[in-house]
Amino acid sequence: MNINKKVAERILELKQRENLTMEKLAWRGNLSKSGIGYVLKGSSNMKLSTIVGICASLKISLAEFFSTFTEIPEVEEK
């Protein structure tokens, strides 16, 4: 699976677990709603700072966020 899609799926999973709207997730992480929308599409690369903001919003560490990533992800070659 593509790493961007895997990250998007993880964010959706955690967002649903916390029962957060996209707006609240963005607000709590000091991110834009449109930025969250792009991330959730899983079609583009995201900055680590965006993932850090999402983790802050979800009140979890980066280690916890990536704890379910057990396979080596596919990386698109350019």
Summary of the structure (lengths in Angstrom):
residues: 78
radius of gyration: 11.9
end to end distance: 17.1
largest distance: 37.0
contacts: 190
relative contact order: 0.22
helix: 63%
strand: 3%
